[in-house]
Amino acid sequence: MSQQVKTGMQHYIEIGRQKQQAEQQYREKMRKKRFDTIAAHGMYSLEEASSNYGSTMEPLVLSPAQHFENSDHLEAALSYATPAWGYTRIHNPSLHYLEETLSLLEGYGYDGETNSTVTSSGMSAIFMATQPFLEDPVPGVNFIADAKCYGGTFMLFNERYHKERNIDVRWIEDSSDLSHWEHSIDEHTRFLYVEMPSNPSLTVVDLEGLSALAHHHNLPLIVDATIATPALMRPLRHGADIVIHSLSKAIGGSGSAIAGAIIAKNHITTKLNNDDLKANFTGYLKLWPMRDHGPALSPMSAHFLLNDIRTLRTRVDAMSKNALTVAKQLESIPSVEAVYYPGLPSNAGHTTAKRYMQLVDHPEQSNRYGHLISFTVASGAQATRDTLDRLSLIWRATDLGRHKSVAVIPSISTHQQQGETGRSLASIPANLIRLSIGMEHPDDLMTDLEQALQ
């Protein structure tokens, strides 16, 4: 009986092997295409469309569970011996199309293999990307992170990891100085974490220098590249091991879905003695920790995001141009104290940003610096609130990366809960406004900003 079961399972294992081989061949074919072609087609081939009633769009699979042909097929699938999706909490065909597309886009121009997994939100992606390195409760375990990060990231690291689990978070106030990172590393450090550019301070870091430092100490570098998107910067090309995106932002510019993504190169650098984790980090996450934590993305959200990705480079190009125009004009307004945007020569990180942030596949090397701007209002906190309240075209919302421009005061919203001490650490004053520039004409945006600032 056991021999019969083994033989039956082997049939499905062989079918799975052939499917993986065919998919790898098509993946290699798509890796040779240009960025916009990958964004438009992903991993959905003309041949595959034939088995989906000829649909020119990736099929949307809403069923939470997969039917199996027999018990052998069931056992082979649920033991991870053959590719299957089984249950959407673990995997789903619609998620697979999105993950493959993201792997190709984030790995564009990188010689090695990349893999990805998508999650229910950007925060769940941050949690799943960092949690596996912190599971071993060794006394003194720590990690090092840029203090100028998104408020949700700060709360996860400071409240959930540090206060609840006694994991040491070593905050870096000046991420541009690599000596600060180096002096914080010891034998119990598990990873380095940075946002590039950061939200909302728009600081930048030398990715190649930081990744070299991390690897010298046998540590992975984790980069949240949400603001840049793969259209402007792909950290794996510069030495990073793991990249995180909140897909809810510029990648999903229509604002139809909340989602996150983790993209990693194969064979990451780490001290952990876990061969599966090292070899294929996101594959390990999908089959084991994410199966148990359950941060699955809905297939409908994946479907929306795939449609948004088609125009990613074009949208990011347009929004970046608009943002640079607005940032330059904001600098000339007397009631604006300071403008923070990596595209401005007056910003401290401009030279570094110019090195790393370039529009992909532009005929000539062309820098773009993203859609996000921050600026401080000269007359203080109340004047800042009054300015926000007077906006009549720009939306007051905590989102960013949308087709429509939005503005928010981080100290009373996205970074409110980390308190005065945390905001001081992250250099977020009460008179700071974060402005996400969309697809509107910059003249109309400036008219709204000027009347609000008067």
Secondary structure, 3 states (H helix, E strand, C coil): CHHHHHHHHHHHHHHHHHHHHHHHHHHHHHHCCCHHHHHHHCCCCHHHHHCCCCCCCCCCCCCCECCCCCHHHHHHHHCCCCCCCCECCCCCHHHHHHHHHHHHHHCCCCCCCEEEEEECCHHHHHHHHHHHHHCCCCCCCEEEEECCCCHHHHHHHHHHHHHHHCCEEEEECCCCCHHHHHHHCCCCEEEEEEECCCCCCCCCCCHHHHHHHHHHCCCCEEEECCCCCCCCCCHHHHCCCEEEEECCCHHHCCCCCCCEEEEEECCCCCCCCCHHHHHCHHHHHHHCHHHHHCCCCCHHHHHHHHHHHCCHHHHHHHHHHHHHHHHHHHHCCCCEEEEECCCCCCCCCHHHHHHHCECCCCCCCCECCCCEEEEEECCCHHHHHHHHHHCCCCEECCCCCCCCCEEECHHHCCCHHHHHHHHHHCCCCCCEEEEECCCCCHHHHHHHHHHHHC
